[in-house]
């Protein structure tokens, strides 16, 4: 059975994957990665852990480069640097030294920057009437010991409800945990307290729409920490709605936190939560922290500990017993008077004529706001966002206005999100083909029973009207001794930012019988075919990259070769792509394929478990400007199962094979099946040697035969040299 330590690491890794997939801050995700790395480093280096390290490296690097490390101690950055130093010495990263060095330099720069900022926190005189800063606790849903804090601006917009609607309506526009009702209970309670306070001041209140939201959308919000801030905003917005003589602005250098009871008193915060929140504010750019009065003593102790390490960082603690004290404290708020026009309206609002005048005035402001803030942005008709909605493909502008929707459905409504994402990626292109500054919309319909529609590319203008269509001509195909009628269909669209002879282009992939053989075609901006190539088997993923940084793109196409019964990768120069893959002549023209490289990957013992025995190169990742990862899956059952055995092959810019790494899914499936005599799996004693055997078994097509060393196809070299002589 699996060793105990490996079991713990596998379990921790599954928890980490769950955290990385869920909406969360970069700080929390890095905290989870750091916690996982503690387990790996504690166990010392073991080749069994290499697959975890390979899979976690991209997330570790991207999060570290993208993160500003706000609200977090510089000490965390220092600890991260120590872990990087340890990881850099592991054999699995021997070809990634430059990436580690770059990240180390970056993190040291961020560390020095954060330390310098803590010594020079700038005071702010800015204030806002409709938003306050709130500090929240963010934790890992599977490991509540991993917590961090995040500061967000809580916003409130409101309006008076129409006559006859005699209840208040409170909305919260961010993601929430639907099982946690405390947040909505707190918001509704805040509105009740705010209206009660207004009535005490003699302010007649109506009924309102309250809409709260945080600026950051990539979190799942729970709990009641926004109570004090939400209550202050609700009270202030009622003053503004009712044109009271005064209203308030909240200073932008203040952070709020605390749940509120039904009398507006701040409820004491748990010590551990207070500690984490205080650390978040301490390492932020805010100068003041509003806390419950009952927490003042322990907050001072924790603040003194922090200031012992960073003595130049000054933070003012503001203890509050009841929310009403906020509006008496001028280090938190700025009291403002309504202007002359608002005062006039307030004095005369009891009279119907004045009310009508007020409504007219508000209506005019609403129209002006609508024209300048809503209508003008929605006049933008440039499609830049593509989505899957109601089993259709859709295109939106940058303001989230829908511009186009497919007139066909995809018949995949009951499939999982991965299938939906592939449908968007493979069936829809938004690209400015004619370079007029607006994207065209290109799509294919793989769901129609009409074969003519299946083999047609549809191009729409940016306003959604049809611009042109291109239907592939009939193909009379002979494959493996069989002749096929014209049932060709497109299966994939790929856009390019590069050009051929000064003009943009796009790529299609299509199949006979939906599976084989497969045509890879380059199209001009009017849809006409510039070049095509026929392949034995299916092409699953296509990328257009300039790996060798020579300013000229190459086409990378991965999938499965039916003749070799193996996963494969083909690399093309778009300017000379033509012909057919080896042992394939579907058009009966005997034109040799001009792949720059054609690579087949070895099959493992898992391929013996299914009658077909195929493997599939399902994904292409550009790990760095000069590193390429090909993901090969050997399906056991459902080809799209995430638990299928998977191997990652790494190449450099010249397609030299660098590594073959088994992922955790490969080792997990092996552990499940190794003792099953019916499976008769190969016994593996040294996984490093087995990975090296896979690496050494990668084969390259030289134009006549497969060889075990990097080599270009001779027919590509002939075509390239001929093209040079013509130029």
C-alpha positions as CSV (number, residue, x, y, z in Angstrom):
1,X,0.0,0.0,0.0
2,X,1.0,3.6,-0.4
3,X,3.5,4.8,2.3
4,X,1.9,6.9,5.0
5,X,3.9,10.1,4.2
6,X,3.0,9.8,0.5
7,X,-0.6,9.3,1.4
8,X,-0.5,12.5,3.5
9,X,1.1,14.4,0.7
10,X,-1.4,13.1,-1.9
11,X,-4.3,14.1,0.4
12,X,-2.7,17.6,1.0
13,X,-2.2,18.0,-2.7
14,X,-5.9,17.2,-3.5
15,X,-6.8,19.9,-0.8
16,X,-4.4,22.3,-2.5
17,X,-5.9,21.7,-5.9
18,X,-9.3,22.4,-4.4
19,X,-8.1,25.7,-3.0
20,X,-6.4,26.8,-6.3
21,X,-9.6,26.2,-8.3
22,X,-11.9,28.1,-5.9
23,X,-12.3,31.9,-5.9
24,X,-9.7,33.2,-3.5
25,X,-7.0,35.9,-3.1
26,X,-3.4,35.3,-4.3
27,X,-2.3,35.6,-0.7
28,X,-4.4,32.7,0.4
29,X,-3.5,30.5,-2.6
30,X,0.2,31.2,-1.9
31,X,-0.3,30.4,1.8
32,X,-1.8,27.0,0.8
33,X,1.1,26.3,-1.6
34,X,3.6,27.2,1.1
35,X,1.9,24.9,3.6
36,X,2.0,22.1,1.0
37,X,5.7,22.7,0.3
38,X,6.4,22.5,4.0
39,X,5.3,18.8,3.8
40,X,7.5,18.1,0.8
41,X,10.6,19.8,2.3
42,X,10.0,18.1,5.6
43,X,10.1,14.7,4.0
44,X,13.4,15.6,2.2
45,X,13.8,15.0,-1.5
46,X,12.1,11.9,-2.9
47,X,11.6,11.2,-6.6
48,X,8.0,10.1,-5.9
49,X,7.2,13.8,-5.1
50,X,8.5,15.1,-8.5
51,X,5.0,15.0,-10.2
52,X,3.6,17.2,-7.4
53,X,6.4,19.7,-7.7
54,X,6.1,19.8,-11.5
55,X,2.4,20.4,-11.4
56,X,2.6,23.1,-8.6
57,X,5.5,25.1,-10.1
58,X,3.4,27.1,-12.7
59,X,0.9,28.2,-10.0
60,X,3.7,29.1,-7.5
61,X,5.5,31.2,-10.1
62,X,2.5,32.9,-11.6
63,X,1.0,33.8,-8.2
64,X,4.3,35.1,-6.9
65,X,4.9,37.3,-9.9
66,X,1.3,38.7,-10.0
67,X,0.9,39.2,-6.3
68,X,1.5,42.6,-4.7
69,X,1.6,40.9,-1.2
70,X,-0.7,43.5,0.3
71,X,-2.0,42.9,3.9
72,X,0.7,40.3,4.5
73,X,3.9,40.3,6.5
74,X,7.3,40.7,4.6
75,X,8.3,37.7,6.7
76,X,6.1,35.5,4.6
77,X,8.0,36.6,1.5
78,X,11.2,35.8,3.3
79,X,10.0,32.3,4.1
80,X,8.9,31.9,0.5
81,X,12.4,32.8,-0.6
82,X,13.9,30.1,1.6
83,X,11.6,27.5,0.1
84,X,12.5,28.6,-3.4
85,X,16.2,28.1,-2.5
86,X,15.5,24.6,-1.3
87,X,13.4,23.7,-4.4
88,X,16.0,25.1,-6.8
89,X,18.4,22.4,-5.7
90,X,16.1,19.5,-6.4
91,X,17.0,17.5,-9.5
92,X,13.6,17.9,-11.0
93,X,14.2,21.6,-11.5
94,X,17.7,21.4,-12.9
95,X,16.5,22.8,-16.2
96,X,14.6,25.6,-14.6
97,X,17.4,27.5,-12.9
98,X,16.9,30.7,-14.8
99,X,13.2,30.8,-13.9
100,X,14.1,30.3,-10.2
101,X,16.7,33.1,-10.3
102,X,14.2,35.5,-11.9
103,X,11.6,34.8,-9.3
104,X,14.1,35.1,-6.5
105,X,15.2,38.6,-7.7
106,X,11.5,39.6,-8.1
107,X,10.6,38.5,-4.5
108,X,13.6,40.2,-3.0
109,X,12.6,43.4,-4.7
110,X,9.0,43.1,-3.4
111,X,10.3,42.3,0.1
112,X,12.4,45.5,0.2
113,X,9.6,47.5,-1.3
114,X,7.1,46.3,1.4
115,X,9.6,47.0,4.2
116,X,10.2,50.5,2.8
117,X,6.4,51.1,2.5
118,X,5.8,50.2,6.2
119,X,8.3,52.9,7.2
120,X,6.6,55.6,5.1
121,X,2.8,55.1,5.3
122,X,1.3,58.2,3.6
123,X,-1.6,60.0,5.3
124,X,-4.7,60.5,3.2
125,X,-7.3,63.3,3.3
126,X,-9.6,61.6,0.8
127,X,-13.2,60.6,1.9
128,X,-16.2,58.8,0.4
129,X,-19.9,58.9,1.2
130,X,-20.8,55.6,-0.4
131,X,-18.0,53.2,0.6
132,X,-15.8,52.1,3.5
133,X,-12.9,49.8,3.8
134,X,-13.6,46.5,5.6
135,X,-11.1,43.8,6.7
136,X,-12.2,40.2,6.3
137,X,-10.9,36.8,7.2
138,X,-10.3,34.4,4.3
139,X,-9.7,30.8,5.0
140,X,-9.1,27.5,3.2
141,X,-12.5,25.7,3.3
142,X,-10.7,22.3,3.7
143,X,-8.1,23.5,6.3
144,X,-9.3,26.2,8.6
145,X,-5.9,26.6,10.1
146,X,-4.8,28.4,7.0
147,X,-6.2,31.9,7.3
148,X,-5.3,35.3,5.9
149,X,-6.9,38.7,5.8
150,X,-8.0,40.9,2.9
151,X,-9.2,44.5,2.9
152,X,-12.0,45.4,0.5
153,X,-14.1,48.5,-0.2
154,X,-17.7,47.8,0.7
155,X,-20.0,50.0,-1.5
156,X,-23.6,50.8,-1.1
157,X,-26.0,52.3,-3.7
158,X,-29.6,53.0,-2.9
159,X,-32.9,54.3,-4.3
160,X,-36.4,55.0,-3.0
161,X,-38.8,52.2,-3.8
162,X,-41.8,53.0,-6.0
163,X,-45.1,53.9,-4.3
164,X,-46.9,50.8,-3.0
165,X,-43.8,48.7,-2.4
166,X,-43.7,49.1,1.3
167,X,-40.7,46.9,2.2
168,X,-37.0,47.5,2.1
169,X,-35.0,45.3,-0.4
170,X,-31.4,44.5,0.4
171,X,-29.1,42.8,-2.1
172,X,-25.5,41.7,-2.1
173,X,-23.9,41.5,-5.5
174,X,-20.9,39.2,-4.7
175,X,-20.5,35.5,-4.5
176,X,-21.7,34.1,-1.2
177,X,-21.9,30.7,0.6
178,X,-25.6,30.0,0.2
179,X,-25.5,27.8,3.3
180,X,-24.3,30.8,5.4
181,X,-27.3,33.2,6.1
182,X,-25.4,35.3,8.7
183,X,-24.3,37.8,6.1
184,X,-27.8,38.6,4.8
185,X,-29.2,38.6,8.4
186,X,-26.6,41.2,9.3
187,X,-27.3,43.4,6.3
188,X,-31.1,43.3,7.0
189,X,-30.5,44.0,10.7
190,X,-28.2,47.0,9.8
191,X,-31.0,48.5,7.7
192,X,-33.5,48.2,10.6
193,X,-31.1,49.9,13.0
194,X,-30.3,52.7,10.6
195,X,-34.0,53.5,10.0
196,X,-34.7,53.4,13.7
197,X,-31.9,55.9,14.4
198,X,-33.2,58.2,11.7
199,X,-36.7,58.1,13.2
200,X,-35.1,59.1,16.6
201,X,-33.7,62.2,14.8
202,X,-37.1,63.1,13.4
203,X,-36.3,62.0,9.9
204,X,-39.3,60.5,8.1
205,X,-38.0,57.5,6.2
206,X,-39.5,55.6,3.2
207,X,-38.6,52.3,1.7
208,X,-35.5,51.7,-0.2
209,X,-33.5,49.4,-2.4
210,X,-30.1,48.8,-0.8
211,X,-27.4,47.2,-3.0
212,X,-24.1,46.3,-1.3
213,X,-21.0,45.0,-3.1
214,X,-17.3,44.7,-2.8
215,X,-15.1,45.9,-5.7
216,X,-13.2,42.5,-5.9
217,X,-15.4,39.8,-7.4
218,X,-13.0,36.8,-7.0
219,X,-14.0,35.8,-3.5
220,X,-16.8,33.9,-1.7
221,X,-18.0,36.2,1.1
222,X,-19.4,34.8,4.3
223,X,-19.8,36.0,7.9
224,X,-20.8,39.2,9.6
225,X,-17.6,41.3,9.8
226,X,-19.0,43.9,7.5
227,X,-21.7,44.8,10.0
228,X,-20.3,48.1,11.3
229,X,-19.4,49.3,7.9
230,X,-22.7,48.3,6.3
231,X,-24.7,50.0,9.1
232,X,-22.8,53.2,8.8
233,X,-23.3,53.2,5.0
234,X,-27.1,52.5,5.4
235,X,-27.6,55.3,7.9
236,X,-25.7,57.8,5.7
237,X,-27.4,56.8,2.5
238,X,-30.8,57.4,4.2
239,X,-29.7,60.9,5.2
240,X,-28.9,61.6,1.5
241,X,-32.1,60.0,0.1
242,X,-34.2,62.0,2.5
243,X,-32.3,65.3,1.8
244,X,-31.4,65.8,5.4
245,X,-29.4,68.9,6.2
246,X,-26.3,66.9,6.9
247,X,-24.6,63.8,5.7
248,X,-21.2,62.2,6.2
249,X,-18.1,61.1,4.3
250,X,-15.9,58.3,5.6
251,X,-12.1,59.0,5.6
252,X,-10.3,56.6,3.2
253,X,-7.4,55.8,5.6
254,X,-9.8,54.0,8.0
255,X,-10.5,50.2,8.2
256,X,-13.7,48.9,9.8
257,X,-14.5,45.5,11.2
258,X,-17.0,43.9,13.6
259,X,-20.4,42.3,13.8
260,X,-23.3,44.4,15.1
261,X,-26.0,43.3,17.6
262,X,-29.6,44.5,17.3
263,X,-28.8,47.7,19.2
264,X,-25.9,48.7,17.1
265,X,-23.2,47.6,19.6
266,X,-20.0,46.2,18.3
267,X,-19.6,42.5,19.2
268,X,-16.3,41.4,20.6
269,X,-14.1,39.6,18.1
270,X,-12.5,36.3,18.8
271,X,-8.8,36.8,19.8
272,X,-7.3,34.6,17.0
273,X,-9.4,36.4,14.4
274,X,-8.5,39.8,15.8
275,X,-4.9,38.9,15.7
276,X,-5.1,38.0,12.0
277,X,-7.1,41.1,11.1
278,X,-4.7,43.3,13.0
279,X,-1.8,41.9,11.1
280,X,-3.6,42.5,7.8
281,X,-4.2,46.2,8.7
282,X,-0.7,46.6,10.1
283,X,0.9,45.5,6.9
284,X,-1.5,47.5,4.7
285,X,-1.4,51.2,3.7
286,X,-4.2,52.2,6.1
287,X,-3.5,54.4,9.2
288,X,-6.5,53.7,11.5
289,X,-8.4,50.6,12.6
290,X,-11.9,50.7,14.1
291,X,-12.4,47.8,16.5
292,X,-14.9,46.8,19.3
293,X,-14.1,48.6,22.6
294,X,-14.1,45.2,24.3
295,X,-11.0,44.2,22.2
296,X,-8.9,47.2,22.9
297,X,-6.7,45.7,25.6
298,X,-5.7,42.6,23.6
299,X,-5.4,44.6,20.4
300,X,-2.8,46.9,22.1
301,X,-0.8,43.8,23.2
302,X,-0.8,42.4,19.6
303,X,0.0,45.7,18.1
304,X,3.0,46.1,20.4
305,X,4.3,42.8,19.3
306,X,4.1,43.8,15.6
307,X,5.7,47.2,16.3
308,X,8.6,45.5,18.0
309,X,9.6,44.1,14.6
310,X,8.6,47.2,12.6
311,X,8.9,50.1,15.1
312,X,8.5,52.8,12.4
313,X,5.0,51.6,11.5
314,X,2.4,53.7,13.2
315,X,-1.2,52.4,13.4
316,X,-4.0,54.1,15.4
317,X,-6.6,51.8,17.1
318,X,-10.0,53.4,17.4
319,X,-12.2,51.6,20.0
320,X,-16.0,51.9,19.4
321,X,-18.8,50.7,21.7
322,X,-21.8,51.6,19.6
323,X,-21.9,52.5,15.9
324,X,-23.3,56.0,16.6
325,X,-19.9,56.9,18.0
326,X,-18.5,56.7,14.5
327,X,-20.4,59.9,13.5
328,X,-18.9,61.8,16.5
329,X,-15.3,60.9,15.8
330,X,-13.7,63.3,13.3
331,X,-10.7,61.0,12.8
332,X,-13.1,58.6,11.1
333,X,-15.7,60.9,9.4
334,X,-16.1,64.2,7.7
335,X,-19.5,66.0,8.4
336,X,-20.9,67.7,5.3
337,X,-23.7,70.2,4.7
338,X,-26.1,69.9,1.8
339,X,-25.8,72.6,-0.8
340,X,-28.3,75.5,-1.3
341,X,-30.4,73.6,-3.8
342,X,-30.7,70.5,-1.6
343,X,-31.6,72.7,1.4
344,X,-34.3,74.4,-0.6
345,X,-35.7,71.0,-1.7
346,X,-35.6,69.8,1.9
347,X,-37.6,72.8,3.2
348,X,-40.3,72.5,0.5
349,X,-40.5,68.7,0.2
350,X,-43.7,68.6,2.2
351,X,-45.6,70.3,-0.6
352,X,-46.7,68.3,-3.6
353,X,-45.4,70.8,-6.1
354,X,-42.0,70.7,-4.5
355,X,-42.1,66.9,-4.5
356,X,-42.9,66.9,-8.3
357,X,-40.0,69.4,-8.8
358,X,-37.7,67.1,-6.8
359,X,-38.8,64.1,-8.9
360,X,-38.2,66.0,-12.1
361,X,-34.8,67.1,-10.9
362,X,-33.9,63.6,-9.9
363,X,-35.2,62.3,-13.2
364,X,-33.0,64.7,-15.1
365,X,-30.0,63.6,-13.1
366,X,-30.9,60.0,-13.8
367,X,-31.1,60.6,-17.5
368,X,-27.8,62.4,-17.6
369,X,-26.2,59.7,-15.5
370,X,-27.7,57.0,-17.8
371,X,-26.5,58.7,-21.0
372,X,-22.9,59.3,-19.8
373,X,-22.5,56.3,-17.5
374,X,-24.6,53.6,-19.1
375,X,-25.8,54.4,-22.6
376,X,-22.5,55.5,-24.1
377,X,-20.5,52.5,-22.8
378,X,-23.2,50.2,-24.2
379,X,-22.9,51.8,-27.7
380,X,-19.6,49.9,-27.9
381,X,-20.1,47.1,-30.4
382,X,-16.7,45.5,-30.3
383,X,-17.0,41.8,-29.2
384,X,-14.1,40.9,-26.9
385,X,-15.6,38.3,-24.5
386,X,-16.9,34.9,-25.5
387,X,-19.1,32.7,-23.3
388,X,-21.3,29.6,-23.2
389,X,-24.9,30.4,-22.1
390,X,-28.1,28.4,-22.4
391,X,-26.3,25.9,-24.6
392,X,-25.4,28.6,-27.1
393,X,-22.2,30.5,-27.9
394,X,-22.3,34.2,-27.1
395,X,-20.1,37.3,-27.6
396,X,-20.0,40.4,-25.3
397,X,-18.4,43.8,-25.4
398,X,-16.0,44.9,-22.6
399,X,-19.0,46.4,-20.7
400,X,-20.7,43.0,-20.5
401,X,-23.3,43.8,-23.1
402,X,-24.3,40.8,-25.3
403,X,-23.7,41.6,-29.0
404,X,-24.2,38.2,-30.6
405,X,-25.7,34.8,-29.9
406,X,-25.5,31.7,-32.0
407,X,-28.7,30.7,-33.7
408,X,-27.9,27.0,-33.0
409,X,-27.6,25.1,-29.7
410,X,-24.6,22.9,-29.0
411,X,-26.5,19.9,-27.4
412,X,-24.0,19.8,-24.5
413,X,-26.1,21.4,-21.8
414,X,-25.8,18.3,-19.6
415,X,-22.1,17.9,-20.0
416,X,-19.5,19.2,-17.5
417,X,-17.9,22.6,-17.4
418,X,-14.8,21.2,-19.1
419,X,-16.8,20.3,-22.2
420,X,-18.5,23.7,-22.1
421,X,-15.1,25.5,-22.0
422,X,-13.8,23.4,-24.9
423,X,-16.9,24.3,-26.9
424,X,-16.1,28.0,-26.4
425,X,-12.4,27.6,-27.2
426,X,-12.9,25.3,-30.2
427,X,-16.0,26.7,-31.9
428,X,-15.7,30.5,-31.5
429,X,-13.1,33.1,-32.5
430,X,-13.1,36.8,-31.8
431,X,-10.4,38.4,-34.0
432,X,-9.9,41.6,-35.9
433,X,-9.2,39.8,-39.2
434,X,-9.5,42.8,-41.5
435,X,-7.7,45.1,-39.0
436,X,-10.4,47.8,-38.9
437,X,-10.2,48.0,-35.1
438,X,-13.2,45.8,-34.4
439,X,-13.3,42.1,-33.9
440,X,-15.1,39.8,-36.3
441,X,-17.0,36.7,-34.9
442,X,-16.1,33.4,-36.4
443,X,-17.9,30.2,-35.5
444,X,-18.6,26.6,-36.6
445,X,-21.7,24.4,-35.9
446,X,-20.8,20.9,-34.9
447,X,-24.3,20.0,-33.7
448,X,-26.3,20.4,-36.9
449,X,-27.5,17.3,-38.7
450,X,-27.0,19.2,-42.0
451,X,-23.6,18.1,-43.4
452,X,-23.3,21.4,-45.4
453,X,-23.6,23.4,-42.2
454,X,-21.1,21.1,-40.5
455,X,-18.4,22.0,-43.0
456,X,-19.1,25.8,-43.1
457,X,-17.3,28.6,-41.3
458,X,-19.6,31.5,-40.5
459,X,-18.1,35.0,-40.1
460,X,-20.2,37.8,-38.5
461,X,-19.5,41.5,-38.3
462,X,-19.0,43.1,-34.9
463,X,-22.7,44.1,-34.8
464,X,-23.8,40.5,-35.2
465,X,-24.8,40.6,-38.9
466,X,-23.4,37.9,-41.2
467,X,-20.3,39.0,-43.2
468,X,-19.4,35.9,-45.1
469,X,-19.6,32.1,-45.1
470,X,-17.0,29.6,-46.4
471,X,-18.1,26.0,-47.0
472,X,-15.3,23.4,-47.4
473,X,-15.5,21.8,-50.9
474,X,-16.5,18.1,-51.2
475,X,-13.6,15.7,-50.2
476,X,-13.3,12.4,-51.9
477,X,-11.2,10.6,-49.4
478,X,-9.5,7.2,-49.5
479,X,-8.2,6.0,-46.1
480,X,-6.8,2.6,-45.2
481,X,-8.4,1.1,-48.3
482,X,-11.8,2.7,-47.6
483,X,-13.5,5.4,-49.6
484,X,-15.7,7.9,-47.7
485,X,-18.6,10.0,-49.0
486,X,-18.5,13.7,-48.4
487,X,-19.2,13.8,-44.6
488,X,-16.4,16.2,-43.7
489,X,-17.0,18.5,-40.7
490,X,-15.1,21.2,-38.9
491,X,-14.3,20.5,-35.3
492,X,-11.9,23.4,-34.3
493,X,-11.2,27.1,-34.9
494,X,-7.9,28.7,-33.9
495,X,-7.0,32.4,-34.3
496,X,-3.5,33.9,-34.8
497,X,-2.0,37.3,-34.1
498,X,0.7,36.6,-36.6
499,X,0.5,37.2,-40.4
500,X,1.4,35.4,-43.6
501,X,2.7,37.6,-46.3
502,X,1.4,40.7,-44.4
503,X,-2.1,39.4,-43.9
504,X,-3.8,37.8,-40.9
505,X,-5.1,34.3,-41.0
506,X,-7.0,31.7,-38.9
507,X,-6.8,27.9,-38.7
508,X,-9.4,25.1,-38.9
509,X,-9.3,21.5,-38.0
510,X,-11.9,19.1,-39.5
511,X,-12.5,15.3,-39.8
512,X,-14.0,12.7,-41.9
513,X,-16.5,10.6,-39.9
514,X,-15.7,13.1,-37.0
515,X,-12.5,11.1,-36.2
516,X,-10.2,10.4,-39.2
517,X,-8.5,11.4,-41.3
518,X,-8.2,15.0,-40.1
519,X,-7.5,18.1,-42.2
520,X,-5.5,21.1,-40.8
521,X,-6.2,24.2,-42.9
522,X,-4.9,27.7,-43.0
523,X,-7.6,30.3,-44.1
524,X,-7.3,33.9,-45.4
525,X,-9.5,36.6,-43.9
526,X,-12.3,35.8,-46.4
527,X,-12.3,32.2,-45.4
528,X,-10.6,30.8,-48.5
529,X,-8.0,28.0,-47.9
530,X,-4.4,29.0,-48.2
531,X,-2.9,25.7,-47.3
532,X,-4.0,22.3,-45.9
533,X,-2.5,19.2,-44.4
534,X,-4.1,15.7,-43.9
535,X,-3.3,13.7,-40.8
536,X,-4.0,10.1,-39.8
537,X,-6.1,10.4,-36.7
538,X,-7.5,13.3,-34.6
539,X,-5.9,16.6,-33.7
540,X,-7.1,17.6,-30.3
541,X,-5.3,20.8,-29.5
542,X,-3.6,23.5,-31.7
543,X,-1.4,26.4,-30.6
544,X,0.4,29.1,-32.6
545,X,3.7,30.0,-31.0
546,X,7.0,31.6,-31.7
547,X,9.1,29.4,-29.4
548,X,12.5,30.2,-30.9
549,X,11.7,34.0,-30.9
550,X,12.7,34.5,-34.5
551,X,9.6,36.6,-35.2
552,X,8.0,33.8,-37.2
553,X,5.2,31.6,-35.8
554,X,4.9,27.9,-35.9
555,X,1.8,25.8,-35.6
556,X,1.8,23.1,-32.9
557,X,-0.8,20.4,-33.3
558,X,-1.2,17.5,-30.8
559,X,-3.5,14.5,-30.9
560,X,-3.4,10.9,-31.8
561,X,-1.9,9.1,-34.9
562,X,-4.0,6.1,-35.9
563,X,-1.2,4.5,-37.9
564,X,1.2,4.6,-34.9
565,X,-1.7,4.1,-32.4
566,X,0.1,6.7,-30.3
567,X,-0.2,10.3,-29.2
568,X,1.7,12.7,-31.4
569,X,2.8,16.3,-31.9
570,X,3.3,18.0,-35.3
571,X,5.0,21.3,-35.8
572,X,4.5,23.4,-39.0
573,X,5.9,26.5,-40.7
574,X,2.6,28.0,-41.9
575,X,4.2,29.3,-45.1
576,X,5.0,25.8,-46.4
577,X,2.5,23.5,-44.7
578,X,1.1,20.9,-47.1
579,X,0.8,17.1,-47.8
580,X,-0.1,14.3,-45.6
581,X,1.3,12.5,-42.5
582,X,3.4,9.4,-43.0
583,X,1.6,6.3,-44.4
584,X,-1.4,8.5,-45.2
585,X,-2.6,9.6,-48.7
586,X,-6.3,10.5,-48.4
587,X,-6.3,12.6,-51.6
588,X,-4.4,10.0,-53.6
589,X,-1.9,12.7,-54.6
590,X,1.2,11.2,-52.8
591,X,2.3,14.7,-51.6
592,X,4.6,14.2,-48.6
593,X,3.8,16.1,-45.4
594,X,6.1,19.0,-44.7
595,X,5.9,18.9,-40.9
596,X,9.0,20.7,-39.5
597,X,8.9,18.1,-36.7
598,X,6.7,15.1,-36.3
599,X,6.9,13.4,-32.9
600,X,5.2,10.3,-31.5
601,X,5.1,9.5,-27.8
602,X,5.5,6.0,-26.3
603,X,2.6,4.1,-24.8
604,X,2.8,2.8,-21.3
605,X,1.6,-0.4,-19.8
606,X,-1.8,1.3,-19.2
607,X,-2.5,1.2,-23.0
608,X,-2.8,-2.6,-22.7
609,X,-5.8,-2.3,-20.5
610,X,-8.2,-1.2,-23.3
611,X,-8.9,-2.9,-26.6
612,X,-7.9,0.2,-28.6
613,X,-4.7,0.8,-26.7
614,X,-4.4,4.5,-27.8
615,X,-2.9,7.4,-26.0
616,X,-3.8,11.1,-26.7
617,X,-1.7,14.3,-26.6
618,X,-4.5,16.4,-25.2
619,X,-2.8,19.7,-24.2
620,X,0.0,22.1,-25.2
621,X,1.4,24.5,-22.5
622,X,4.1,27.1,-23.1
623,X,5.8,26.8,-19.7
624,X,8.2,29.7,-20.5
625,X,9.3,31.5,-23.7
626,X,11.6,28.5,-24.4
627,X,9.9,25.6,-22.7
628,X,6.9,23.6,-24.0
629,X,4.9,21.0,-22.1
630,X,2.8,18.3,-23.9
631,X,0.2,16.5,-21.8
632,X,-0.3,12.9,-22.8
633,X,-3.3,10.9,-21.5
634,X,-3.7,7.2,-21.6
635,X,-7.5,6.8,-21.0
636,X,-8.9,4.1,-18.8
637,X,-12.6,4.3,-19.5
638,X,-13.8,7.9,-20.2
639,X,-11.1,9.8,-22.1
640,X,-12.1,13.0,-20.4
641,X,-11.7,11.7,-16.8
642,X,-9.3,13.9,-14.8
643,X,-8.1,10.7,-13.0
644,X,-6.7,9.1,-16.2
645,X,-2.9,8.3,-16.1
646,X,-1.1,11.4,-17.5
647,X,2.5,12.0,-18.6
648,X,4.1,15.5,-19.1
649,X,6.8,15.8,-21.8
650,X,8.9,18.9,-21.7
651,X,10.8,20.3,-24.8
652,X,13.1,23.2,-25.4
653,X,12.6,25.7,-28.2
654,X,14.4,23.4,-30.7
655,X,12.1,20.5,-29.7
656,X,14.8,18.6,-27.8
657,X,13.1,16.4,-25.2
658,X,14.2,17.5,-21.7
659,X,11.9,15.6,-19.3
660,X,9.2,13.0,-19.0
661,X,7.3,13.3,-15.8
662,X,4.5,11.1,-14.4
663,X,1.7,13.1,-12.7
664,X,0.0,12.1,-9.4
665,X,-2.9,10.7,-11.4
666,X,-0.5,8.2,-13.1
667,X,0.9,7.0,-9.8
668,X,-2.5,6.9,-8.1
669,X,-4.0,4.7,-10.8
670,X,-0.9,2.5,-10.7
671,X,-1.3,2.1,-6.9
672,X,-5.0,1.2,-7.4
673,X,-4.3,-1.5,-10.0
674,X,-0.8,-2.9,-9.4
675,X,-2.1,-5.8,-7.2
676,X,-4.9,-6.8,-9.5
677,X,-3.7,-9.9,-11.3
678,X,-6.3,-9.5,-14.0
679,X,-4.6,-6.2,-15.0
680,X,-1.1,-7.7,-15.0
681,X,0.6,-4.3,-14.7
682,X,4.4,-4.0,-15.2
683,X,6.2,-4.0,-11.9
684,X,8.0,-0.7,-11.4
685,X,10.8,-0.5,-8.8
686,X,12.5,2.7,-9.9
687,X,10.1,5.5,-11.2
688,X,13.0,7.8,-12.2
689,X,14.4,5.1,-14.5
690,X,10.9,4.5,-15.9
691,X,10.4,8.2,-16.6
692,X,13.8,8.3,-18.4
693,X,12.8,5.3,-20.5
694,X,9.7,7.1,-21.6
695,X,11.8,10.2,-22.4
696,X,14.3,8.1,-24.4
697,X,11.4,6.4,-26.3
698,X,10.1,9.6,-27.9
699,X,10.6,9.3,-31.7
700,X,11.0,11.9,-34.5
701,X,10.0,11.4,-38.1
702,X,12.9,12.2,-40.5
703,X,10.8,11.8,-43.6
704,X,11.5,8.2,-44.2
705,X,11.5,6.6,-40.7
706,X,11.3,7.3,-37.0
707,X,14.5,7.9,-35.1
708,X,15.2,8.4,-31.4
709,X,16.9,11.7,-31.7
710,X,15.7,15.3,-32.5
711,X,15.5,15.7,-36.3
712,X,13.6,17.7,-38.8
713,X,11.5,16.1,-41.5
714,X,13.6,16.1,-44.7
715,X,10.6,17.1,-46.8
716,X,10.2,20.2,-44.7
717,X,13.9,21.0,-45.3
718,X,13.5,20.6,-49.0
719,X,10.4,22.9,-49.1
720,X,12.2,25.4,-46.9
721,X,15.2,25.5,-49.1
722,X,13.1,25.8,-52.2
723,X,11.2,28.7,-50.7
724,X,14.5,30.4,-49.9
725,X,15.7,30.1,-53.4
726,X,12.5,31.6,-54.8
727,X,12.9,34.6,-52.4
